[in-house]
Amino acid sequence: MVESPLKKYSNLTQRLITGILGSAGIIAGVSFGEWTYFLIFFVICLFTLLEFYNLVGLDGLAPQKAYGTVCGVLIYSLSFFIEGRIPINGKAIPTEYYILIFPLLSCIYMIKLYKKSERKPFTNIAYTFLGIFYVTIPFALLNVIVYEEGRYNYQVILGSLLILWASDTGAYFAGTRFGKRQLFARISPKKTWEGFVGGAVLALIFAFGASQFLHSLSLQQWIVVGVLIIIGGTFGDLVESLLKRSIEIKDSGDSLPGHGGFLDRFDGLLISAPFIAAYLEIF
């Protein structure tokens, strides 16, 4: 395996370089158009799913990695085409096609019948479904967020990502500088209340800034989205820490220098995206 050229730098430097380059690429892709947005999150969804299945494999489990990953990216793609009303052969795919998800997932049971010598096949089936529910569904719900009656609108997803990154950044630096009181010692001893407050303050500042430049939502709506991201992002980080603790590993991977793996970087989005989509769709 080729070692990353960033390994020669400190963890903080690696974190900054990876964060700046990665966020710049995502911002550019999301802002450019719907197809670059689709491609970026297709790749992120794909690698996050693969990473999840690799992690649970380390714990001696045998989820259906290949089929689960195929199901995941197909569900993400299906939601993109339906929510975006992307025409195929001149016609948009109707919402009734969401029903295809269920026979697609039902095949997971049938495939396991042909797997021999598995001690706990239903446990492995459960983890196959967990990967799809934990990773794919939140990314599919991003398509609900970015489309308004078939019209692509990058502003909400862009603002949400900026708020999420602000929350992560504020929590990291405030926790490193002032952190004393543990937030959830049983799951993540390094997380502190000081870090949580620092992340929340910076996230709300960015939520206010989003309301000034991204006018798809009102100030009140951006503040609500900001609160959902602060809470959802924090719990997302803790949930992923619980997963890693159960497998006894530090990082979900090393594909993103300074950040760990894709799960480490996007864990907050996985929990906050369903709440943001529900809020925007219902309220």
matplotlib code that plots the C-alpha trace (Angstrom):
import matplotlib.pyplot as plt

x = [0.0, 1.3, 1.7, 0.1, 2.5, 0.8, 2.0, 5.2, 3.2, 1.6, -1.9, -3.2, -1.5, -2.9, -6.3, -6.2, -4.9, -7.3, -10.2, -9.5, -9.0, -11.9, -14.4, -13.3, -14.0, -17.4, -18.4, -17.3, -19.1, -22.3, -22.4, -21.6, -24.7, -26.8, -24.7, -21.4, -23.4, -24.7, -21.2, -19.6, -22.1, -22.3, -18.6, -18.8, -21.8, -19.9, -16.7, -18.6, -20.6, -17.5, -15.8, -18.7, -18.8, -15.0, -15.3, -17.9, -15.9, -13.1, -15.4, -15.8, -19.1, -19.8, -22.3, -23.1, -20.5, -20.8, -24.6, -25.2, -23.0, -24.8, -28.1, -26.9, -25.7, -28.8, -31.1, -29.1, -29.2, -33.0, -33.8, -31.7, -33.6, -37.0, -36.5, -34.8, -37.4, -34.5, -36.0, -35.2, -36.4, -38.2, -40.1, -39.4, -39.4, -42.6, -42.4, -44.1, -40.7, -39.5, -41.3, -38.5, -36.3, -38.2, -37.8, -34.2, -33.6, -35.6, -33.0, -30.6, -32.5, -32.4, -28.7, -27.9, -29.5, -26.7, -23.9, -22.6, -20.9, -22.1, -22.7, -25.0, -26.5, -29.3, -26.8, -24.9, -28.2, -28.9, -25.6, -26.1, -29.4, -27.7, -25.1, -27.9, -30.0, -27.1, -25.2, -27.4, -30.7, -29.1, -27.3, -30.5, -32.3, -29.8, -31.6, -34.8, -33.0, -31.5, -34.6, -37.7, -40.4, -37.7, -35.6, -32.0, -31.2, -27.7, -28.1, -29.6, -27.1, -24.2, -25.3, -25.9, -22.4, -20.8, -22.6, -21.6, -18.0, -18.1, -19.5, -16.8, -14.0, -15.3, -15.6, -12.1, -10.3, -12.4, -12.1, -8.3, -7.8, -10.4, -11.7, -12.0, -15.5, -16.3, -19.4, -19.9, -17.1, -18.4, -18.4, -15.8, -13.6, -12.0, -15.3, -15.9, -18.7, -16.3, -15.8, -19.6, -20.2, -17.4, -18.8, -22.3, -21.3, -19.4, -22.2, -24.8, -22.6, -22.4, -26.2, -26.6, -24.1, -26.0, -29.2, -27.4, -26.1, -28.2, -31.8, -33.6, -34.3, -35.2, -33.1, -35.4, -35.1, -31.3, -31.1, -33.3, -31.2, -28.1, -29.5, -30.4, -26.9, -25.3, -27.4, -27.4, -23.8, -22.8, -24.8, -23.5, -20.0, -20.9, -22.7, -19.7, -17.5, -19.7, -19.2, -15.5, -15.3, -17.3, -14.7, -11.8, -10.3, -9.3, -10.3, -12.7, -9.9, -7.0, -8.2, -8.5, -5.3, -5.9, -9.5, -9.4, -11.9, -15.1, -17.2, -15.1, -15.6, -19.3, -20.7, -22.4, -24.1, -25.5, -27.6, -28.4, -29.6, -32.8, -33.8, -33.1, -35.0, -38.0, -38.0, -37.9, -40.5, -43.0, -42.6]
y = [0.0, 3.5, 5.7, 9.1, 12.0, 13.8, 11.3, 13.3, 16.1, 16.4, 15.2, 18.7, 19.7, 16.6, 17.4, 20.9, 20.0, 17.1, 19.2, 22.2, 20.1, 17.9, 20.6, 22.7, 19.8, 19.1, 22.8, 23.1, 19.9, 20.7, 24.3, 23.4, 21.3, 18.3, 15.7, 16.7, 16.7, 13.2, 11.9, 13.3, 11.8, 8.5, 8.1, 9.1, 6.7, 3.9, 4.2, 4.8, 1.6, -0.4, 0.9, 0.0, -3.6, -3.9, -2.7, -5.2, -7.9, -7.2, -8.3, -11.7, -11.0, -11.8, -9.3, -9.4, -6.8, -6.9, -7.2, -4.7, -2.2, -2.6, -2.2, 0.9, 2.8, 1.7, 3.1, 6.3, 6.5, 5.7, 8.5, 10.9, 10.1, 10.2, 13.3, 15.1, 13.9, 13.0, 11.9, 8.4, 7.8, 11.2, 10.4, 11.1, 8.1, 8.2, 7.9, 4.5, 3.1, 3.4, 0.1, -1.5, -1.1, -3.8, -6.7, -5.6, -5.9, -9.1, -10.9, -10.5, -13.4, -15.6, -15.1, -16.2, -19.6, -20.5, -19.5, -22.6, -23.0, -19.7, -20.0, -16.9, -16.2, -13.9, -11.8, -11.3, -10.5, -7.9, -6.2, -6.1, -4.3, -2.0, -0.8, 0.2, 1.8, 3.5, 4.8, 4.7, 6.1, 9.3, 9.9, 9.1, 11.7, 14.3, 14.0, 15.0, 18.0, 19.3, 19.0, 21.1, 19.7, 18.4, 21.6, 21.3, 23.7, 23.5, 26.2, 24.0, 21.2, 23.6, 25.6, 22.4, 21.1, 24.4, 24.4, 20.8, 21.4, 24.5, 22.4, 19.8, 22.4, 24.5, 21.3, 20.1, 23.3, 24.3, 20.7, 20.7, 24.1, 24.2, 20.6, 19.4, 18.1, 14.8, 14.8, 11.0, 9.3, 5.8, 6.0, 8.7, 9.9, 12.7, 14.4, 17.3, 19.8, 22.6, 21.2, 20.7, 24.4, 25.6, 23.6, 24.8, 28.5, 28.3, 26.3, 28.9, 31.7, 29.9, 29.3, 33.1, 33.6, 31.1, 33.1, 36.2, 34.6, 31.5, 32.7, 29.4, 29.3, 32.0, 32.9, 30.9, 27.9, 28.1, 28.3, 25.2, 23.4, 24.5, 23.1, 19.8, 19.6, 20.4, 17.7, 15.2, 15.7, 15.1, 12.0, 10.8, 11.1, 9.2, 6.5, 5.9, 5.9, 3.2, 1.2, 1.6, 0.8, -2.4, -3.5, -2.1, 0.2, 3.9, 5.0, 3.6, 3.8, 5.8, 6.9, 10.6, 11.7, 13.5, 12.5, 8.7, 7.2, 8.2, 7.1, 9.3, 12.3, 11.9, 10.3, 13.6, 13.8, 10.3, 11.2, 14.8, 14.3, 12.4, 15.1, 17.9, 16.2, 15.6, 19.2, 20.7, 18.3, 18.5, 21.9]
z = [0.0, -0.9, 2.1, 2.0, 1.4, 4.2, 6.8, 7.3, 8.8, 12.2, 12.8, 13.0, 9.7, 8.0, 9.3, 8.0, 4.5, 4.1, 5.4, 3.2, 0.0, 0.7, 1.6, -1.3, -3.7, -2.2, -2.2, -5.8, -6.9, -5.0, -6.3, -9.9, -10.6, -9.8, -11.6, -9.9, -6.6, -7.4, -8.3, -5.2, -2.7, -4.7, -4.1, -0.5, 0.1, -1.7, 0.3, 3.6, 3.1, 2.2, 5.3, 7.5, 6.2, 6.6, 10.2, 11.3, 9.5, 11.9, 14.7, 13.2, 11.4, 7.7, 6.3, 2.6, 1.7, -2.1, -2.3, 0.6, -1.1, -4.4, -2.7, -1.0, -4.1, -6.0, -3.3, -3.2, -7.1, -7.2, -4.7, -6.8, -10.0, -8.3, -6.2, -9.1, -11.6, -13.9, -17.2, -18.6, -22.1, -21.9, -18.7, -15.0, -12.7, -10.5, -6.8, -7.0, -8.0, -4.4, -3.8, -5.8, -2.7, -0.8, -3.2, -3.7, 0.1, 0.4, -1.8, 1.2, 2.9, -0.1, -0.8, 2.8, 2.1, -0.2, 2.3, 4.0, 7.3, 8.9, 12.6, 12.9, 9.5, 10.8, 12.7, 9.5, 7.7, 10.4, 9.9, 6.2, 6.8, 9.4, 6.9, 4.5, 7.1, 8.9, 5.9, 2.7, 4.0, 5.3, 2.0, 0.1, 2.2, 1.1, -2.3, -0.5, 0.9, -2.4, -4.5, -4.4, -6.7, -9.0, -9.0, -7.8, -5.0, -3.7, -1.0, 1.8, 1.5, 1.1, 4.2, 6.2, 5.3, 6.3, 9.6, 10.3, 9.5, 11.7, 14.5, 14.1, 13.9, 16.9, 19.0, 18.0, 18.9, 21.9, 23.3, 22.7, 24.3, 27.1, 27.4, 31.0, 31.7, 29.9, 27.7, 27.5, 29.3, 28.8, 25.0, 24.1, 27.0, 24.9, 24.1, 26.5, 27.3, 26.5, 23.0, 22.5, 23.5, 21.2, 18.3, 19.0, 19.1, 15.8, 14.2, 15.1, 13.8, 10.5, 10.6, 10.9, 8.1, 5.9, 6.4, 5.0, 1.8, 1.2, 1.0, 0.4, 4.1, 6.6, 9.6, 11.9, 9.6, 9.4, 13.2, 13.6, 11.0, 13.0, 16.2, 14.5, 13.2, 16.6, 18.3, 15.5, 14.7, 18.3, 18.6, 15.3, 16.5, 19.7, 17.8, 15.6, 18.7, 20.2, 17.0, 17.1, 20.8, 20.3, 17.7, 19.7, 17.1, 17.1, 13.6, 11.1, 8.5, 7.2, 3.8, 5.0, 6.7, 10.0, 10.0, 9.9, 7.5, 5.8, 8.7, 11.0, 8.7, 7.9, 11.1, 12.1, 8.7, 9.0, 12.1, 11.4, 7.7, 8.6, 11.1, 8.6, 5.8, 8.2, 9.4, 5.9, 4.5, 7.3, 8.9]

ax = plt.figure().add_subplot(projection="3d")
ax.plot(x, y, z, "-o")
ax.set_aspect("equal")
plt.show()
